[in-house]
Structures are given as structure tokens and as C-alpha cells.
């Protein structure tokens, strides 16, 4: 009996569900800036990605270093030891269905407009590099991908950097961009637009 319970528990935690195109993956990371984000947002999640393909393998789009595509295995490998990814899905079933029917177009849209953009270490909603190309942080990229392809807008909030203030000043090498509009992985964690499918 104990063996059966263990197997059920294991299957639930390894994902007894199918990842779908458009699913959001919230991720705890272990790094200095990650700990600042998590403390500021009162969340264990400091990074995120979105599933852009689910066959023949699951591919995840993320903004980390640059905006890129990685395998699910590679994405998961960065998760903080002892923690799990939270898989979030849109509550709007019509949007989920549309994404499954137009998954190739969703992937193409990402690759055309987002792939290769530089990472935005300053966490500014409208920020460009020296060539005029937009720079993006992780939750910004996912929000703008949703808006551009689905016309679904993730509400922004006023960003604060008041928890561990001196560390934030050290991070930015100047005063943080207080009062600017933006978001974070925690925005998706608490958004009523999404529900948690499970953990991986």
C-alpha cells in the first residue's frame, strides 16, 4: 500500500498533465538578483518562460541573457534545488484552444518579433539597446507575446524597489527606477487570468 501511495505521489509531482502551447512556467532561481526579486515580490518565483511548442518536444521561450528558446529539460535544470516549476494556464478556454490550433503561428510570431532580443537588466517596460532594438526581461517578454498574438493584456503595476533597498542600489549601480510601470513572475502567480495546472 505504501508503495502504491508513493507512486501516485511521484506521478503527481512529475506532471500527470500535458503541457500545452501557451502555458506559463514560473521558476524559482538561486542567484543574488533572484533573491532580491523574490523578497521584493513576496514570491518564490524570480523567473519565467512560456511553452511555444509541445511536439515533437517541449520548447520554452525565455528572456535570460537574451530572448531565446530552450528545451524543457534545459529550462528545468536551472530551477532552485528542492523547488518546482509552477505551470499556469489561461482561464479563457477559447484562448487555450486557439493556441493549440495555431501553435505553429504562435511559435513563428515569437521567433519573428522576440527571438534574439537582449535581456533588460534595468527592468524597464520600454527600453532599447544602442541599435534601437527593444530589450526585455522575462515577464515583460511573456506579456508582450500574449498581447501581440492573443490581444490579451496582462495588467501592469507600479514597480517598487524598497525591500533590501541598499542591495537594489548596488544592483542598479544607481537609484532604482521607482514608480515605473512593469510586472514580474509574481504578477502571473497572482493574476486571475491564469490558474495553476500543476507543478513540475
PyMOL commands that set and color helices and strands:
alter all, ss='L'
color gray80, all
select helices_A, chain A and resi 2-13+32-41+72-77+93-101+103-113+138-150+165-172+185-190
alter helices_A, ss='H'
color red, helices_A
select strands_A, chain A and resi 24-27+47-53+59-63+67-71+86-90+127-128+134-135+157-158+181-182+194-199
alter strands_A, ss='S'
color yellow, strands_A
deselect
rebuild
show_as cartoon
